[in-house]
Amino acid sequence: ALDDLLIRLAEEAAELAQAANKMARVMRGTNPANIDEREAIKNVIEEYTDVHVVAKDILELQVDGLQADYKIDRWAKRLKEKDSDIRG
């Protein structure tokens, strides 16, 4: 049922968020995790793959290209502003 698939998508997305968070901690060396960077990257890829499979192959969800372009542009602008703030 669709509701079960949406629950699965939410669970996989939460696992991806946890893997990304752990990878950031490993990379920063703060709040140490019990894995190295190679393992952390492997975990992010695995969890991203799970999200992708559920979203695209099972639910047949597609990316909204216009929305993606907008978000990429917005993210790039934020990074430029942050870089400008750091450089003063």
C-alpha positions in Angstrom: 0.0 0.0 0.0 1.1 3.5 -0.7 1.1 4.4 3.0 3.5 1.6 3.8 5.9 2.7 1.0 5.8 6.3 2.3 6.7 5.0 5.8 9.6 3.0 4.2 10.8 6.2 2.4 10.7 8.1 5.7 12.7 5.4 7.5 15.3 5.3 4.7 15.5 9.1 4.6 16.1 9.1 8.4 18.9 6.6 8.0 20.5 8.7 5.3 20.3 11.7 7.6 22.1 9.8 10.3 24.8 8.5 8.0 25.4 12.0 6.6 25.6 13.4 10.2 28.1 10.7 11.2 30.2 11.3 8.1 30.4 15.0 8.9 31.5 14.2 12.5 34.2 11.8 11.2 35.4 14.5 8.7 35.5 17.2 11.4 37.0 14.9 14.0 34.4 16.2 16.5 32.1 14.0 18.5 34.1 11.0 17.2 32.3 8.2 15.5 33.5 4.6 15.7 34.2 4.4 11.9 36.7 5.9 9.5 36.0 8.2 6.6 36.0 5.4 4.0 33.3 3.5 6.0 31.3 6.7 6.6 31.2 7.4 2.8 30.2 3.8 2.1 27.3 4.2 4.6 26.1 7.4 3.0 26.1 5.9 -0.4 24.3 2.8 0.8 21.6 4.9 2.5 21.3 7.2 -0.4 20.8 4.2 -2.7 18.0 2.9 -0.4 16.2 6.3 -0.6 16.7 6.4 -4.3 15.3 2.9 -4.8 12.2 3.5 -2.8 11.5 7.0 -4.2 12.3 6.4 -7.9 11.9 2.7 -8.6 9.1 1.8 -6.1 7.1 5.0 -5.8 8.1 6.2 -9.3 8.8 9.7 -8.0 10.7 12.0 -10.3 12.7 15.1 -9.6 11.2 18.4 -10.5 13.9 19.9 -12.7 12.8 23.5 -12.3 12.7 23.1 -8.5 16.1 21.4 -8.5 17.6 24.2 -10.6 16.1 26.8 -8.2 17.5 25.0 -5.1 20.9 24.6 -6.7 21.1 28.3 -7.5 19.9 29.3 -4.0 22.5 27.0 -2.4 25.2 28.5 -4.6 24.2 32.0 -3.6 24.3 31.0 0.1 27.7 29.5 -0.2 29.0 32.7 -2.0 27.5 34.9 0.8 29.1 32.7 3.5 32.4 32.9 1.7 32.1 36.6 1.5 31.3 36.9 5.2 34.3 34.7 6.1 36.7 36.8 4.0 35.3 40.0 5.3 
